[in-house]
Amino acid sequence: MIGTMNIQLILGEFSAVDAMELIARMIHIKIKYHEERIGQNSSEEDIKYRESKIKQLQQELFQLRNGFGPDVKTLKLDAVVKVTGQ
């Protein structure tokens, strides 16, 4: 039994350009995941939920891209996935 496990995906200091690219790619993977789960057999409730998640992710990426001015040269990233078995 796993219990709880932490997977350190990203940890470190990156150029602002590289950090933004990493984050954007991760968000795009999550958006693609939700898009692929919307199918003919999806309920209206499930479709609305996934569309809402996609919009939220797009908005967060937009805010991130506009949240740091051109004077920011590096960003520190710490991305952990916490997996809990039940």
C-alpha positions as CSV (number, residue, x, y, z in Angstrom):
1,M,0.0,0.0,0.0
2,I,1.4,3.4,-1.0
3,G,-0.3,5.6,1.6
4,T,1.0,9.0,0.6
5,M,3.8,9.8,-1.8
6,N,5.3,13.0,-3.0
7,I,6.7,13.3,-6.5
8,Q,9.0,16.3,-7.0
9,L,8.4,17.3,-10.6
10,I,10.2,20.6,-10.7
11,L,12.6,22.2,-8.3
12,G,15.0,25.0,-9.0
13,E,15.7,28.4,-10.4
14,F,15.1,29.0,-14.1
15,S,15.3,31.8,-16.5
16,A,11.9,33.5,-16.7
17,V,11.5,32.4,-20.3
18,D,12.3,28.7,-19.4
19,A,10.1,28.8,-16.3
20,M,7.2,30.2,-18.3
21,E,7.7,27.6,-21.0
22,L,7.7,24.7,-18.4
23,I,4.5,26.0,-16.7
24,A,2.8,26.7,-20.0
25,R,3.5,23.1,-21.2
26,M,2.2,21.6,-18.0
27,I,-1.0,23.7,-18.2
28,H,-1.4,22.7,-21.9
29,I,-1.1,19.0,-21.0
30,K,-3.8,19.4,-18.4
31,I,-6.1,21.3,-20.9
32,K,-5.5,18.5,-23.4
33,Y,-6.4,15.9,-20.8
34,H,-9.8,17.6,-20.1
35,E,-10.5,18.1,-23.8
36,E,-9.9,14.4,-24.5
37,R,-12.3,13.4,-21.8
38,I,-15.1,15.3,-23.4
39,G,-16.8,12.8,-25.6
40,Q,-20.2,11.7,-26.9
41,N,-20.9,9.8,-23.8
42,S,-20.1,12.7,-21.5
43,S,-23.0,14.1,-19.4
44,E,-23.8,17.8,-19.8
45,E,-22.7,18.2,-16.2
46,D,-19.3,16.6,-16.9
47,I,-18.8,18.7,-20.1
48,K,-19.6,21.9,-18.2
49,Y,-17.2,20.9,-15.4
50,R,-14.3,20.2,-17.8
51,E,-15.0,23.4,-19.9
52,S,-14.9,25.4,-16.6
53,K,-11.5,23.7,-15.7
54,I,-10.1,24.5,-19.1
55,K,-11.2,28.2,-18.8
56,Q,-9.7,28.4,-15.3
57,L,-6.4,27.0,-16.5
58,Q,-6.3,29.4,-19.5
59,Q,-7.0,32.3,-17.2
60,E,-4.3,31.3,-14.7
61,L,-1.8,31.0,-17.5
62,F,-2.8,34.4,-18.9
63,Q,-2.4,36.0,-15.4
64,L,1.0,34.3,-14.9
65,R,2.3,35.6,-18.2
66,N,1.1,39.2,-17.4
67,G,2.1,39.0,-13.7
68,F,5.8,39.4,-14.1
69,G,7.4,42.4,-15.7
70,P,10.3,42.4,-18.2
71,D,12.7,43.2,-15.3
72,V,12.2,39.6,-13.8
73,K,15.1,37.5,-15.1
74,T,14.7,34.3,-13.1
75,L,11.9,32.4,-11.4
76,K,12.1,29.7,-8.7
77,L,9.7,26.8,-9.3
78,D,8.7,24.1,-6.8
79,A,6.1,21.7,-8.2
80,V,5.2,18.6,-6.1
81,V,2.5,16.1,-6.8
82,K,1.1,14.6,-3.7
83,V,-0.4,11.2,-4.3
84,T,-2.6,9.7,-1.5
85,G,-4.1,6.2,-1.8
86,Q,-7.5,5.5,-0.3
